[in-house]
Amino acid sequence: MAKKSLEYSNLFAKGLPPASGRWKGHPPFNFIGGHADPDLQPIEGFVESSARVFRKDGRGLATYNMDSGPQGYLPLREFVAEKLARHRGIQVSTDEVLITSGSGQGISLINDVLLESGDTVITELYSFAGVLSNLRRRQVNIVGIDTDSGGMRMDLLASALEDLNQRGITPKYIYTIPTLQNPTGTVMSMERRREMLRLSREYGVPIFEDECYADLIFEGEWEHAIRSLDDANHVLHIGSFSKSLAPAIRLGYAVAPWEVLSQMLACKGDGGTGAMEQMIVGDYFHNHYEDHMEVLRSGLQRKLSVLIAALREHFGPSVHFDPPRGGMFLWIRLPEGVDSRKLVEPAAREGIVFNPGPDWCAEPDKAANYMRLCYAFPSEETIRQGVEKLAKVFHQEAGVS
Ligand SMILES: Cc1ncc(COP(=O)(O)O)c(C=O)c1O
């Protein structure tokens, strides 16, 4: 029999995202990706915690999910519940916490449980590119609500909910990043958080609260999570260890009512999130969370001031930004008419990568003249040099001066 040729591209499922390129190493000036600071990895702490926790609980590795069950290693869930009570005002038991493989898995699981093609969700107009692409892949309609310096505008949320209601549409959720919003860096006031919860109740639409960056407020009072105000299970809450510790560890968590959590567990087909990382992080943070966060926040704050000084020196008044109260990225407005997408290639030729605004916007063209620069990973010197080079590229290619 004649052999048939095999073309995988003919077999691929419909609606796949664009294929990944091959890894070519980090570019010299890397301002994307939410990487952490390599010099702030607590290596000795990890070594110490590993020795202690493997001696104590290592035999448990012999069974799937150890002795803790599929929601995750119990001491880590205990740490999450304590941290949420102490810093976010959230009172939950370990039974309401699910450890996930990064908070990205929490997003996918919530979407698996709630979304079908043709559904509608509400997000901030500028939002996390990973969520926007996940929603687009699922063919979900995204209604982006504009923001100001206080985050999502509640007057616009109220009119969008009313408008959808008039058209017989109940959105599946309101996705928000209230604390150090990605990409704008804003922090929503308690008043707005209360108002969002009120609207959620009025229209019967849950809030999906992503507090991935909430540990990274540099100074001052911390607004409590929306979940802390909720006594009727209206809020699904997720968080991450990628920003407070390290993204390669791949740990996050979700807090949700059992009705939702049990469905998320049923969809979490990975045989359990890696137990070794849960054990090490559980032990390390039980002993060192406060001191680690203090060092991390001051390191990030220093890098942010280096970035801001470099932008002022090399871009001058052609860029605008509101310095955020914390986090690891800066959202920057370029002059009207500049399209940041067109600057990606010329910058890459100089070894610089940055996030063009449209990837971070529910209506991409509205963010053409924005860009996001992440500052945790590059050294202070690399930030200075990278911004200087970027300014030259922007000047040559788009006349930004
Ligand atoms: C707002 C937000 N949520 C979730 C994630 C996913 O992070 P991870 O899966 O590393 O926890 C990110 C990553 O940058 C993010 O910015």
The ligand as a Tripos MOL2 file, in Angstrom:
@<TRIPOS>MOLECULE
LIG
   16    16     1     0     0
SMALL
NO_CHARGES

@<TRIPOS>ATOM
      1 C1         -2.6840   39.6090   36.7050 C.3       1 LIG1
      2 C2         -2.0080   38.2840   36.5640 C.ar      1 LIG1
      3 N1         -2.6530   37.1730   36.9300 N.ar      1 LIG1
      4 C3         -2.0890   35.9720   36.8210 C.ar      1 LIG1
      5 C4         -0.8110   35.8220   36.3130 C.ar      1 LIG1
      6 C5         -0.2480   34.4400   36.1740 C.3       1 LIG1
      7 O1          0.9020   34.2640   36.9570 O.3       1 LIG1
      8 P1          1.3940   32.8680   37.4920 P.3       1 LIG1
      9 O2          0.7260   31.7880   36.7020 O.co2     1 LIG1
     10 O3          2.8550   32.8710   37.3170 O.co2     1 LIG1
     11 O4          0.9750   32.8200   38.9430 O.co2     1 LIG1
     12 C6         -0.0930   36.9470   35.9120 C.ar      1 LIG1
     13 C7          1.2620   36.8180   35.3470 C.2       1 LIG1
     14 O5          1.9430   37.7430   35.0270 O.2       1 LIG1
     15 C8         -0.7120   38.2180   36.0450 C.ar      1 LIG1
     16 O6         -0.0930   39.3370   35.6810 O.3       1 LIG1
@<TRIPOS>BOND
     1     1     2 1
     2     2     3 ar
     3     2    15 ar
     4     3     4 ar
     5     4     5 ar
     6     5     6 1
     7     5    12 ar
     8     6     7 1
     9     7     8 1
    10     8     9 2
    11     8    10 1
    12     8    11 1
    13    12    13 1
    14    12    15 ar
    15    13    14 2
    16    15    16 1
@<TRIPOS>SUBSTRUCTURE
     1 LIG1         1 GROUP 0 **** ****
